Amino acid sequence: MRVALCGASSTGKTTLAVDLLASGRLSRPIRHINVDARSLMSELGCKGLDQMSRDEKCSFQLAYFLR
């Protein structure tokens, strides 16, 4: 299973990922991949998640997931 944590800056995504990795309570090993969301948004022609339409957010999340 893949889980992508995405959202506005300074919301704790990296902190959550690090805590999940460190907890040892997950049934399967996981790895942390940090995707540069800002450059991805730039490539897609978007300025930020808060200004994206629902369709743009779906496209962004898919592109984020596939990196």
C-alpha positions as CSV (number, residue, x, y, z in Angstrom):
1,M,0.0,0.0,0.0
2,R,1.2,3.5,-0.7
3,V,0.2,6.5,1.3
4,A,0.9,10.1,0.1
5,L,0.8,12.8,2.7
6,C,0.2,16.1,0.9
7,G,-1.1,19.5,2.0
8,A,-0.1,23.0,2.6
9,S,3.4,23.8,4.0
10,S,4.1,23.5,7.8
11,T,1.3,21.1,8.5
12,G,3.4,18.2,9.9
13,K,3.5,15.8,7.0
14,T,7.2,15.1,7.4
15,T,6.9,14.8,11.2
16,L,4.1,12.3,10.8
17,A,6.1,10.2,8.3
18,V,9.1,10.2,10.5
19,D,7.1,9.3,13.6
20,L,5.4,6.4,11.7
21,L,8.7,5.1,10.6
22,A,10.1,5.3,14.1
23,S,7.1,3.8,15.9
24,G,7.7,0.2,14.9
25,R,4.0,-0.5,15.3
26,L,3.3,-1.0,11.6
27,S,2.8,-4.5,10.3
28,R,5.0,-4.0,7.2
29,P,8.2,-2.1,6.7
30,I,7.7,1.3,5.1
31,R,10.1,3.7,3.5
32,H,9.9,7.5,3.4
33,I,10.2,9.2,0.1
34,N,10.3,13.0,0.1
35,V,8.9,14.5,-3.1
36,D,9.5,18.1,-3.9
37,A,5.9,19.2,-4.1
38,R,6.7,22.8,-4.9
39,S,8.6,21.9,-8.1
40,L,5.9,19.4,-9.0
41,M,3.2,22.1,-8.6
42,S,5.3,24.4,-10.8
43,E,5.6,21.8,-13.5
44,L,1.8,21.4,-13.4
45,G,1.3,25.2,-13.6
46,C,-0.2,25.5,-10.1
47,K,0.8,28.0,-7.4
48,G,-0.4,26.1,-4.3
49,L,-2.9,23.5,-3.1
50,D,-5.2,26.1,-1.6
51,Q,-5.7,27.7,-5.0
52,M,-6.2,24.4,-6.9
53,S,-9.6,23.1,-8.1
54,R,-10.7,19.7,-7.1
55,D,-9.6,18.2,-10.5
56,E,-6.2,19.9,-10.2
57,K,-5.7,18.5,-6.7
58,C,-6.5,15.0,-8.0
59,S,-4.0,15.4,-10.8
60,F,-1.4,16.7,-8.4
61,Q,-2.0,13.8,-6.0
62,L,-1.7,11.3,-8.8
63,A,1.5,12.9,-10.1
64,Y,2.9,13.1,-6.5
65,F,2.0,9.4,-5.9
66,L,3.7,8.3,-9.1
67,R,7.1,10.0,-8.3
